[in-house]
């Protein structure tokens, strides 16, 4: 991959004709949900969210925006560092495959903070494929796939947007394009929130900067596409003064740093002891070359390279840095044969992550072994999209992957070959009613170690992972679509085996063991969505989702997952106005199922106390049901200018205002340490925004 450009030049010189722009693996979208930027794939029930839909409530990043999709949730499981996972159908965030224009450019490691570094200004839309069966040729995809579609240059256009919030939030973006080139840039800032005014933020300060360039060139009947992006992310969590320590703290927060030794009360200690600082720099380059071989066959070459650098100092008393590089190459051949469209894919992907830490790997009395790794995958994929008749269609695929993982310093390797068959069967009852059944096998190489457990007092790592994670996924859906209303119901069931997790031996002073579970976990989701045009300018959409998790599976999740969710989306457009209201209800949960029983408010280390070494006042173990709402209004003043007003968290509900902040003493049977991951509800309060947009 180091010589990618030279290979491309030689390939270009050898080609006398190139391919016309072809459809990707994802089939043409038909039909709309209420004309609100939500669409369904004609063959695989894919939900598509337009770029305008993603941006309409002021999202700064993909992580902020994507929860609008059915079955998808963004979980914040660390209020200090702001780490997030995007989940599909109740599976872990690691089980979500993130593609960009069909390129696998995110890994489990890079997605830990990288989802906050994906700007929405450069996205024309996102395709959501729930379950391995609907993923077809996409890699891994135990939970499903998010395919991010970047903006293509089509015409001369300039769009500028700026927005300010009452709590100090800021956002500015620009999109400039010609017929061949598009440039996007975005800058944003979110201030920290300290609802209870105890000096510890429940949501961190976050600053993002990014730009991207995309070139599409037609050479005769052929097409070249080249994209490059650069993104920076800064997170400062814990303290609310944007204090940045020059190095990691060598002393963690102590009970005496808090009033009455209570983590929910005033913080009195050194700011460095509660501060997390994460800096991220990410660069992506992707190239696609398409060549038409005949009127019914074509060839496509894809090449990409990603580099992500992380530099972090954590309040747990250490630093951690890593460089994660991913190289990808794919050659795809597609041919139409009557009612069949056949696709064959050869794919190669390599990843190398190198980690460094002064505190853990050098200065520690017994230095830990780095979790650096190398990963390689070679795959062959075959797909057949078959339209049998006016009622039946079958889309089937199989991937065969040869995977190699080498934890270079831990002296542990894993080699495995896996075949992943997938199939979608669709039946059209008539012009409006359809049903679909899909089945597929997903898999995941469990790569991340340290970052997935960075809240623990580390005594090292042992790797006993000897199997890939595997899953079988079944999805059945029945939908009715009419010009002015729709109704759909879906059942998802995933059977997960060999789930990798960290076995906590911290109380014994022993290393954490990363190992496979021997249990089978059945995760089930039911949802129903409906909507209609109430009258010419008013659209309403509503949906209800119910997620079922086995008890032992729930206890291994990083945070309390959503179990019930009700979504209401109202949109009114008239003349120069565009007004929207979004309401979300989250059902009550038993937090004890998710391991929150070890969270306490008070920790006593006073040697003169009769309660020395004990914790008390357990944190709330029952999360209440609550409503969350956003509102927006945009007025087009002239042909080129518009102004907007928004409000996030209309009801101003936060878990801290409810009396249950995310700060906690995390108890490990023989000791406790400060953490900020008792999360289950909104962490940011109500904020009002005003913005202005110009478009030419």
C-alpha positions, -999 to +999 in steps of 0.1 A: +000+000+000+030+023+004+032+024-034-005+028-040-002+059-062+024+043-084+002+013-089-028+035-097-008+054-124+004+022-140-031+008-139-045+040-155-019+038-183-028+002-191-065+009-194-079+021-227-114+026-213-129+030-179-162+021-163-193+042-161-205+050-127-222+019-113-243+012-084-225-001-053-232-033-034-261-015-019-291-017-043-312+012-056-335+028-029-372+030-036-400+045-017-399+071+011-409+074+047-430+105+046-405+123+024-384+131+055-351+118+043-358+082+055-359+056+029-361+018+026-339-003+003-360-022-023-343-055-017-329-056+018-351-034+039-321-010+045-330+022+062-313+053+047-310+086+065-302+116+043-275+140+052-301+167+059-319+144+083-286+137+101-279+175+105-313+189+112-310+187+150-275+201+150-254+170+154-216+176+154-206+141+146-220+107+135-222+096+171-245+124+179-267+119+148-271+082+142-295+074+171-323+087+148-322+054+130-344+025+142-325-002+161-294+021+165-282+037+197-251+057+207-240+047+242-218+070+263-202+047+288-176+071+302-187+106+313-151+116+318-134+106+286-166+107+265-160+072+250-190+061+228-201+030+211-227+028+183-249-003+188-273-020+165-302-042+178-287-045+213-254-059+202-221-045+215-206-015+198-177-036+187-202-056+166-211-027+144-192-025+111-187+011+099-180+016+062-173+048+043-185+046+007-182+008+011-146+010+024-139-006+058-120+023+073-129+019+110-117-008+134-128-017+169-098+003+182-103+034+161-140+035+167-135+039+205-132+077+200-132+078+162-170+080+159-168+114+175-143+125+148-167+117+119-182+150+108-217+150+093-212+180+070-195+157+044-222+130+045-249+127+019-265+099+039-261+068+060-274+033+051-283+011+081-283-026+076-295-045+107-282-080+111-255-100+094-279-113+068-286-078+054-249-070+054-243-095+025-206-089+013-197-065+041-170-078+065-178-089+101-212-073+108-224-093+138-248-065+147-250-050+112-235-023+091-235+015+089-224+026+054-216+063+054-221+079+020-200+110+013-211+139-008-203+137-045-195+167-066-223+174-091-227+212-096-212+245-086-224+252-051-214+269-019-230+264+015-219+281+047-234+274+081-227+288+116-245+281+149-241+292+185-256+278+217-267+292+251-243+269+269-213+279+248-216+254+220-204+265+186-205+249+151-194+262+117-192+244+084-186+250+047-193+229+016-180+241-018-183+220-049-179+221-087-188+194-112-157+174-103-145+185-069-161+189-035-145+205-004-160+203+031-148+217+064-163+217+099-154+230+133-173+224+165-171+229+202-192+215+230-187+228+265-186+206+296-217+203+318-216+203+356-253+200+366-248+196+403-220+222+405-196+199+424-166+207+402-167+174+382-182+175+347-209+150+338-202+156+301-167+165+288-155+195+268-152+184+231-136+202+202-135+189+166-119+201+134-121+184+100-119+188+063-123+165+033-117+167-004-133+144-030-125+143-067-147+125-093-133+124-128-150+109-158-125+098-185-146+090-215-171+064-203-151+057-171-148+070-136-121+077-110-130+088-075-104+100-049-112+112-014-090+124+014-101+136+049-083+149+080-099+151+114-088+163+149-106+156+181-099+170+216-117+158+247-111+172+282-132+154+308-136+155+346-127+191+353-149+219+340-121+245+335-105+230+304-074+224+325-049+203+306-022+185+328+012+184+312+015+147+321-005+120+337-013+121+374+006+097+396-020+098+424-056+090+417-085+108+434-088+099+471-118+100+494-103+131+511-105+149+478-143+150+482-165+167+508-176+139+533-157+114+511-188+114+488-181+115+450-214+133+444-204+162+466-179+191+462-145+181+448-117+196+468-086+180+454-061+185+426-078+188+391-053+165+376-066+136+396-101+137+379-090+148+344-090+128+312-074+144+281-077+126+248-063+139+215-070+122+183-057+128+148-072+108+119-064+107+082-082+088+055-074+083+018-096+062-005-095+056-042-119+038-065-114+030-102-142+016-123-138+000-157-166-013-180-156-045-197-188-049-217-224-036-215-232-062-189-200-066-169-176-042-151-146-042-128-138-020-098-106-015-079-107+000-044-076+011-023-076+029+010-053+038+038-062+051+073-040+064+101-053+073+135-031+086+163-043+088+199-026+105+228-044+103+262-038+110+299-063+093+322-074+102+357-066+066+367-030+075+369-015+067+335-009+078+299-017+058+268-008+064+232-014+044+201-011+045+163-036+025+144-031+020+106-054+002+082-047-007+046-074-021+023-075-034-013-105-049-031-111-061-067-147-066-076-162-081-108-199-078-116-218-094-144-255-094-154-269-127-165-306-125-173-324-122-140-292-126-120-265-100-111-234-118-100-206-102-080-172-117-071-148-099-047-112-104-037-103-084-006-072-078+015-071-059+047-042-053+072-041-034+105-012-026+127-016-009+161+013+001+182+007+013+218+030+032+242+027+043+278+053+057+301+033+050+332+023+014+324+052+001+302+082+020+316+078+036+350+057+009+367+075-012+393+065-043+373+060-029+337+030-042+318+032-058+284+020-035+256-012-046+237+002-038+203-011-061+175-011-070+138-041-081+120-045-095+085-075-107+065-078-121+030-113-127+018-132-141-012-168-130-016-196-141-040-230-126-044-261-134-065-290-109-067-318-129-084-352-114-093-373-146-098-405-130-109-428-100-100-433-114-065-401-132-054-365-120-052-335-136-035-302-119-026-276-143-014-239-140-006-210-158+010-177-145+024-147-167+032-121-150+053-087-161+064-078-141+096-046-138+114-041-119+147-008-114+164-005-096+197+031-090+191+043-082+227+019-105+245+033-134+224-001-147+214-016-155+180-049-165+165-054-180+130-088-190+118-108-194+085-145-186+086-173-189+060-201-164+064-232-173+043-260-146+041-294-145+023-323-122+020-356-135+006-383-109-003-419-115-013-441-088-027-477-095-019-489-066-040-478-031-050-479-020-013-473-050+010-441-069+012-423-093+036-387-103+040-368-130+057-330-128+061-304-150+077-267-145+080-235-153+098-214-126+113-180-127+130-154-105+147-117-107+155-116-094+191-087-069+188-090-042+215-076-049+250-064-020+270-089+007+258-119-015+264-110-018+301-091+015+307-112+021+339-096-007+358-066-006+381-043-025+358-022-054+369-016-065+333-032-085+306-034-122+297-049-132+264-068-165+263-089-158+232-087-189+210-118-184+189-134-157+168-167-143+179-195-157+157-231-149+154-262-161+135-288-135+127-324-139+117-346-110+106-383-111+096-402-079+085-436-072+072-444-037+058-471-018+040-462+013+021-488+036+006-485+072-008-496+088+024-488+063+052-467+033+061-467+005+087-438-019+093-430-045+119-397-063+124-383-091+146-345-095+150-328-124+167-291-129+171-274-159+186-239-149+197-212-173+206-176-171+217-181-135+230-148-120+240-148-102+274-125-092+302-125-114+333-119-091+362-093-104+387-084-070+400-095-078+436-069-106+437-041-083+423-040-105+392-040-096+355-072-091+336-079-121+314-094-115+280-111-147+270-141-162+251-173-170+268-186-205+265-222-194+267-246-188+238-264-155+241-297-148+223-304-111+218-339-103+205-354-070+192-390-063+182-400-030+166-430-014+149-430+019+130-459+038+114-464+072+100-485+093+077-493+126+062-517+142+086-524+169+061-505+183+032-477+200+051-476+179+083-460+145+087-459+123+117-438+092+123-439+070+154-420+038+164-416+015+194-387-008+200-382-035+226-348-051+233-343-084+252-309-093+267-299-124+287-288-116+322-252-128+319-249-109+286-262-077+301-237-079+330-208-079+304-220-048+286-200-016+292-231+004+302-268+000+308-284-006+275-318+007+263-345-019+268-376+001+256-377+031+233-406+051+218-398+076+191-421+104+178-410+126+149-432+155+137-423+177+107-442+207+093-432+226+061-449+255+046-437+283+023-405+295+039-408+275+072-395+241+082-404+231+118-397+198+136-402+181+169-385+150+180-396+131+212-380+100+227-392+079+256-368+055+273-383+028+296-372+021+332-343-003+338-328-024+365-292-011+366-281-041+387-283-063+356-255-043+341-230-046+369-239-012+386-242-030+420-205-022+425-211+016+423-211+036+456-211+072+468-189+070+499-155+054+504-139+056+538-101+054+541-098+071+575-075+047+595-092+059+627-127+051+614-146+020+623-156+018+586-120+019+572-119+004+537-156+002+534-180+017+508-215+028+516-246+045+500-249+024+469-257+044+438-292+043+423-299+008+409-332+016+392-332+040+362-366+057+358-384+060+325-380+095+310-387+117+280-361+135+259-370+160+232-355+183+206-372+211+186-361+230+155-374+258+133-358+273+101-370+303+082-359+310+047-354+348+046-343+351+010-334+328-018-299+325-004-302+330+033-320+313+062-320+315+100-326+287+125-336+282+161-332+250+180-336+236+215-320+203+227-332+184+257-365+203+259-375+189+293-341+195+308-340+160+322-306+147+332-297+118+354-277+142+376-307+164+381-326+133+390-301+128+418-278+102+403-247+117+387-223+094+368-195+098+394-189+067+415-166+048+437-161+015+418-158-012+444-136-043+437-142-063+469-110-052+486-106-016+473-124+011+454-114+038+429-129+069+415-147+066+381-173+085+361-192+057+343-224+053+362-243+063+331-279+056+321-295+089+310-289+123+294-258+140+307-262+174+290-290+199+300-313+220+279-295+243+254-309+268+229-292+275+196-295+300+168-278+297+134-275+313+100-270+295+067-261+309+033-263+289+000-254+299-035 
